[in-house]
């Protein structure tokens, strides 16, 4: 379990967790459409659809999101693997 801001682009632990399966807890959707299937949660952490696509709503809350931390196109992104990785409040 990691702090979303720590693994977001520019976060102090982002490079350390690249390629690692991580979990963030108690996050809210802060931007539901960053284009290309990407969206953002608390702490500026970008979610992406490399393995599993999901369409969130602004303000939607999650008890937890699990995924592999991926780096691409100059950003760190959390990549949920399937619907089970997204646990709503």
C-alpha positions in Angstrom: 0.0 0.0 0.0 1.5 3.3 -1.1 0.5 7.0 -1.0 -0.8 8.0 -4.5 1.1 11.3 -4.5 4.4 9.3 -3.8 4.0 7.3 -7.0 2.5 9.9 -9.3 4.6 11.6 -11.8 7.2 13.6 -9.8 6.5 11.6 -6.7 9.3 10.8 -4.4 8.9 7.0 -4.7 7.7 6.7 -8.3 10.9 5.3 -9.8 11.3 2.9 -6.9 7.9 1.3 -7.6 8.1 1.3 -11.4 7.0 -2.2 -12.6 5.7 -3.2 -9.1 2.2 -4.2 -8.2 0.9 -1.6 -5.7 -2.3 -0.6 -4.0 -3.6 2.9 -3.2 -6.4 3.4 -0.8 -9.2 5.9 -0.2 -8.9 7.8 -3.5 -11.3 9.9 -5.4 -11.5 10.6 -9.1 -10.3 14.2 -9.7 -10.3 14.1 -13.5 -12.4 11.5 -15.3 -11.0 12.1 -18.8 -7.3 12.8 -19.5 -7.8 11.3 -23.1 -6.5 8.0 -24.3 -8.4 6.0 -21.6 -6.6 7.8 -18.8 -8.0 9.4 -15.7 -6.7 10.9 -12.4 -7.3 10.2 -8.7 -6.3 11.9 -5.5 -2.6 12.9 -5.4 -2.4 13.4 -9.1 -2.0 9.7 -9.8 -2.9 8.8 -13.4 -4.9 5.6 -14.1 -4.5 4.0 -17.5 -6.2 1.3 -19.5 -3.2 -0.8 -20.7 -4.7 -4.0 -19.2 -8.2 -3.0 -18.3 -10.4 -0.1 -19.4 -12.7 1.6 -17.0 -14.8 4.8 -17.4 -15.0 6.6 -14.0 -17.2 9.5 -13.0 -15.9 12.7 -11.4 -15.9 12.4 -7.6 -16.2 8.7 -7.6 -14.5 7.1 -4.6 -12.5 4.0 -4.3 -11.7 2.1 -1.2 -8.7 0.8 -3.1 -7.1 0.5 -6.6 -4.5 -2.1 -7.3 -2.3 -2.2 -10.3 1.2 -2.3 -11.8 3.0 1.1 -11.9 4.0 1.8 -15.5 6.1 4.6 -17.0 5.2 5.9 -20.5 5.0 9.1 -22.4 6.7 11.0 -19.5 4.2 10.0 -16.9 3.9 7.3 -14.2 0.5 5.5 -14.4 -1.2 2.9 -12.4 -2.5 0.0 -14.6 -5.3 -2.0 -13.0 -5.4 -5.6 -14.3 -9.1 -6.3 -14.2 -12.4 -5.2 -12.5 -11.3 -6.8 -9.3 -8.5 -4.3 -8.9 -11.1 -1.4 -8.6 -12.9 -1.6 -5.2 -15.5 1.2 -4.9 -16.5 2.8 -1.6 
